[in-house]
Amino acid sequence: MQRLSRIKGTALLVVLGLAASGSASAGAAQSVVDARTAASVLRIDRTHVSVQWATSSPVDILMSDRSDADLNSARLLAKDVQGPIRREKASDMPRPYFLLRSSGDGATVKVAERVLPLEHGSNFRDIGGYPAAGGKHVRWGSIYRSGATPLLSERDIRYLRTLHLTAMIDLRSLEERELAPTRLSAASIHYVAIDYHFDTLIPQAQAQALTSDSADVGLIYRHWLISLAPQFQAVFRALLAHTGPVVYHCTAGQDRTGVATALVLLALGAPREVILQDFLISTQYRHPEYEIAALDLSRYPDNPAAALLSEVRTEKPAPLLGPSGRPFLADVFDEIDQRWGNIDNYLREVLGVDAPQIARLRADYLE
C-alpha cells in the first residue's frame, strides 16, 4: 500500500488527488450505484450511448432532451425490448434523457449519462437519479459536481451552454484559482468563489499526523465541515435560489466536492451507502491532466499550491480509501453524528439551512 509518508513530506497532496490506496476498487462501486436506480446510460462514442437496465421483463425505451420529460412528452424509440443493454443514437440532442417503462408492471425509471461527455473536463457529473426521501429520486439535470475546468475546449463550452447552468460555486482556494482559472465564465454562468488560503486546508496538527504511518485523511474531511462552511453555504444558497441547474467543484472534484455532495444528498434524504458509492466513483472519472495546465513554476514563486498541483496533474488517481478500506467520507458521517447528532442539526446550526428550507430543497430537486 502507498504510504502517505512517501508523498514528498506534505499532506496537501492527499486532498488534491494523491490519496493512499486501499483494498477496494472505485470501478466496483459503479455497479452498486447503478443498481440503486436499476438503469444506467454510458457513453460509447460521440454519437452513441448504451442504455442498460436491471429488469427481467421487456421495456419500452423513450428519449427526450428535457430533464422533466414524462411518458407523454418523450419520443418512443422502441417497444418491448429485451435487456439488459441496448445501443442508442444520441447525436440529435446534446443531453438525452431516457425513460424505461417495464412491460411487466408498467414501472418507469428515468436515467441519463452520469458523466458528461466533455473533451477536456474532469469528473463533471450529474448527481441525479439517486434514491432520496419519501421514495423519490434526485432530479436529473439539476445538480452537477465537477473537477476544475480551466482547459475546457470550445466544444465543451458550447455543450455546457445547452445545460442552461445558472450558477457555479468554486470551492477552491485563492491560490488554486490563480493557477487554473475556470473557462466556464465564458458561458455566462453566475460565478461564486469565497476566498481562503491554500495552506489553511489542513490544520498544522493534522498535517503532521498525516505524514505518519497512521495517517487518517478523514481528519481533514471532518475539519472542512467547519472551515469550509462558507463555501458549503454558497452551494445551498444557489440551490435554494432555484433559478436553474447548479454546478460546484474543487480541483479534483472528489474531496471538497465530495463533502459538499454528501451534505446536499443528506439534505435530500439519500441513503448513506449511496452517497459513499457516489464518492468512490470519483476516482475513475477524473482526468488530472485537464484540471490544470502545465505550469512554469518560476512564474509562481510565492504560490504554495503551484508545485503540488503541477505534480498532481501527472499522477494516476488512487481510491479514496483508508488503510482498512474505509472511505474517507465516512468520517464526515461520524463527525456529524458525534458533534451535532444528525444532519438536520448540522445544516441548521452551521450552514443556516432550516427545516422549511430542507423541505423546499426536496420539493425542488426530488421527483
Secondary structure, DSSP 8 states (H G I E B T S, - for coil): ---GGGSTT-STTGGGT-----SS-HHHHHHHHHHHHTEEEEE-SSSEEEEEE--SS-EEEEEES-TT--TTTSEEEEEEE-SSEEEEE-TTSSS-EEEEEETTT--EEEEEBSB---SS-SS-EE-TT-B-GGG-BB-TTSEEEE---TT--HHHHHHHHTTT--EEEE---HHHHHHS--SGGGGT-EEEE----GGGSS-HHHHHHHTSTT--THHHHHHHHHHTHHHHHHHHHHHHHTSS-EEEE-SSSSSHHHHHHHHHHHHTT--HHHHHHHHHTHHHH--GGGTS----GGG-TT-TTHHHHHHHTTS----SB-TTS-BTTHHHHHHHHHHTSSHHHHIIIII---HHHHHHHHHHHB-
